[in-house]
Amino acid sequence: NIPYKFNLIYRASRDGDTVATFHKKCDNKGATIVIAKIKNSEQIIGGYNPLQWDSSNSYKSTKDSFIFSFTDRTELQSAKVGYINHNYEKFAIYCHVNHGPTFGNGHDLWCQNHDTWHTYNYSYFKIDTPPNSNELLPYISFKVNDYETFINKDSIEKKDGYFILNSNHSPKVFEILLSIDFTKLQSNEILNLLLPSDGFELRSLIMYIQETLINKILLSKIF
């Protein structure tokens, strides 16, 4: 069994498709992965925030965040991951009371409301983006069917009825997975290792993202 997973803490269609509800459910909860399903397609887009969301109307600095896309959510090979450019690390995460999840300065990926998202390649390396639904805008605007936020459950603990944020050991926690060799497994075999999904996303996507984090850890140790 895989000893580590993310828990679903917010789904727009289930919990309320407003920015206010996103912040109510996701603020101050630690490291999260956001996954959005592009409308009328099999495309997935999202990002990893190793810090936390809040309503501070400010940028947060990190070198460990990234955004990602799958042009076909059933094909892991269609994935692209865009890491933050080291010159823009201080703009990696943007937290604003009137924004949903937002990555980068510009912004590279941000949620205006439940179904309207935008992307503008600036701070992160380029990923595959959906077609622009409004060519009059300087950035790419697109619609999503739904989006979800997953929390690293090991980043918080409950004590005396309160959730306490542990010291930020992400992405260190992903080293748990280093003992598992996924390189010899096919996509369907990976799926058999994972817990059933309770949302529209595929657990294979989460696993791919976790592997990406691990690879980044290994590269940082080598270089």
C-alpha positions in Angstrom: 0.0 0.0 0.0 1.1 3.5 -0.7 1.8 5.2 2.6 1.0 8.7 1.5 -1.8 10.5 -0.2 -3.6 13.7 -0.7 -7.1 14.3 0.8 -9.8 16.2 -1.1 -10.7 19.3 0.9 -12.5 21.4 -1.7 -14.6 20.7 -4.8 -16.2 23.8 -6.4 -19.3 21.9 -7.6 -19.8 20.3 -4.2 -18.8 23.0 -1.7 -19.7 26.2 -3.6 -18.3 27.7 -6.7 -17.2 31.0 -5.2 -13.8 32.5 -4.4 -15.0 33.1 -0.8 -15.8 29.4 -0.3 -12.4 28.4 -1.7 -10.7 30.5 0.9 -13.0 29.3 3.6 -12.1 25.7 2.8 -8.5 26.0 1.8 -6.9 28.9 3.6 -4.1 28.1 6.2 -4.2 24.4 5.5 -0.7 23.8 4.3 0.6 22.4 1.0 -2.0 21.7 -1.7 -2.5 20.5 -5.2 -5.1 22.2 -7.4 -6.6 20.3 -10.4 -9.1 21.8 -12.9 -10.9 19.9 -15.7 -11.1 22.0 -18.9 -14.6 22.3 -20.2 -15.5 20.2 -23.3 -12.1 18.4 -23.3 -10.0 15.8 -21.6 -7.5 18.4 -20.6 -6.4 18.9 -17.0 -4.5 21.9 -15.7 -3.4 22.8 -12.2 -0.6 23.6 -9.8 1.3 22.7 -6.6 1.5 25.1 -3.7 4.1 23.9 -1.1 3.1 26.7 1.3 -0.5 27.6 2.0 -3.4 29.7 0.7 -4.6 32.7 2.6 -6.3 36.1 2.0 -3.3 38.3 2.6 -3.4 40.0 -0.8 0.3 39.3 -1.2 2.9 37.2 -3.1 4.7 34.3 -1.5 8.2 33.1 -2.3 9.2 29.5 -3.0 11.3 27.5 -5.4 9.3 24.3 -5.0 6.0 25.3 -6.6 5.0 24.3 -10.2 2.1 24.3 -12.6 1.2 21.4 -14.9 -1.1 20.3 -17.7 -2.3 17.1 -19.3 -3.7 17.5 -22.8 -5.4 14.1 -22.2 -6.1 13.1 -18.6 -6.0 9.4 -19.6 -2.5 9.7 -21.0 0.3 10.4 -18.5 2.7 10.9 -21.4 0.8 14.1 -22.3 1.9 15.8 -19.1 3.9 19.0 -19.0 5.3 20.5 -15.8 6.4 24.2 -15.6 8.7 25.0 -12.7 9.0 28.6 -11.3 11.8 30.6 -13.0 14.4 31.3 -10.3 14.3 35.0 -11.2 10.6 35.1 -10.2 10.6 32.9 -7.1 9.3 35.7 -4.9 6.2 35.8 -7.1 5.6 32.1 -7.1 2.3 32.1 -5.3 -0.3 34.9 -5.1 -2.9 34.9 -2.3 -5.7 37.4 -2.7 -9.2 37.6 -1.1 -10.8 38.1 -4.6 -8.8 35.4 -6.4 -9.1 31.6 -6.3 -5.8 29.6 -6.5 -3.2 31.8 -8.3 0.3 31.0 -9.5 3.0 33.5 -10.6 3.3 37.1 -11.5 1.0 38.1 -14.3 -0.6 35.6 -13.6 0.7 32.3 -15.0 -2.4 30.5 -13.8 -5.3 31.9 -11.8 -8.9 31.3 -11.0 -11.2 34.3 -11.4 -14.2 32.3 -10.3 -15.4 28.7 -10.5 -15.6 28.3 -14.3 -13.4 31.2 -15.6 -9.7 30.7 -15.4 -6.8 32.6 -17.1 -3.2 31.8 -18.0 -0.3 34.1 -19.0 3.1 32.6 -19.4 5.5 34.8 -17.4 7.0 33.4 -14.2 6.8 29.7 -14.8 8.1 27.6 -17.7 5.5 27.0 -20.4 2.9 24.3 -20.1 0.2 23.3 -22.6 -2.8 25.6 -22.3 -6.3 25.3 -23.7 -7.5 27.5 -26.7 -8.2 31.1 -25.9 -12.0 31.6 -25.4 -11.6 35.4 -25.7 -8.9 36.6 -28.2 -9.4 40.2 -27.2 -7.7 39.6 -23.9 -3.9 39.8 -23.6 -4.0 36.5 -21.7 -5.6 33.1 -22.4 -9.0 32.8 -20.9 -10.8 29.4 -20.6 -13.7 27.6 -18.9 -13.5 24.7 -16.6 -16.2 22.1 -15.6 -15.0 21.9 -12.0 -11.9 22.2 -9.9 -10.6 20.5 -6.8 -8.0 21.2 -4.1 -6.1 18.4 -2.3 -4.2 18.8 0.9 -1.1 16.9 2.0 -2.7 15.4 5.1 0.7 15.1 6.8 1.2 18.9 6.9 -1.4 19.3 9.6 -2.3 17.6 12.8 -5.4 17.9 15.0 -4.8 18.7 18.7 -7.4 19.6 21.3 -10.0 20.1 18.5 -7.8 22.5 16.5 -5.8 21.9 13.3 -2.2 22.8 13.9 0.1 23.5 10.9 3.3 21.5 11.2 6.6 22.9 10.1 6.7 22.8 6.3 8.3 19.4 5.6 7.0 19.4 2.0 8.4 18.3 -0.3 10.4 16.2 2.2 7.4 14.1 2.9 7.4 12.8 -0.7 10.7 11.0 0.1 8.4 8.3 1.6 7.7 7.3 -2.0 11.4 6.8 -2.9 11.3 3.2 -1.9 8.7 2.5 -4.5 9.8 1.8 -8.1 7.1 3.0 -10.5 9.4 3.1 -13.5 8.6 -0.5 -14.5 4.8 -0.1 -14.1 2.3 0.7 -16.9 -0.3 3.4 -16.3 -3.0 0.8 -15.6 -0.8 -1.0 -13.0 -0.2 2.3 -11.3 -3.9 2.8 -11.1 -4.3 -0.5 -9.4 -2.0 0.6 -6.6 -4.0 3.7 -5.8 -7.1 4.3 -3.7 -10.3 4.8 -5.8 -10.9 8.4 -6.7 -13.8 10.3 -5.1 -13.6 13.1 -7.7 -13.3 13.7 -11.4 -9.5 13.6 -11.3 -7.6 10.3 -11.7 -5.3 9.2 -8.9 -2.7 8.5 -11.5 -2.4 12.2 -12.0 -1.7 12.7 -8.3 0.9 10.0 -8.5 2.5 11.6 -11.5 2.7 14.9 -9.6 4.2 13.2 -6.6 6.8 11.5 -8.7 7.6 14.9 -10.3 8.3 16.3 -6.8 10.5 13.3 -6.0 12.5 13.8 -9.2 13.0 17.5 -8.3 14.3 16.5 -4.9 16.8 14.1 -6.4 18.0 16.6 -9.0 18.5 19.2 -6.2 20.7 16.7 -4.3 22.7 15.9 -7.5 23.3 19.6 -8.5 
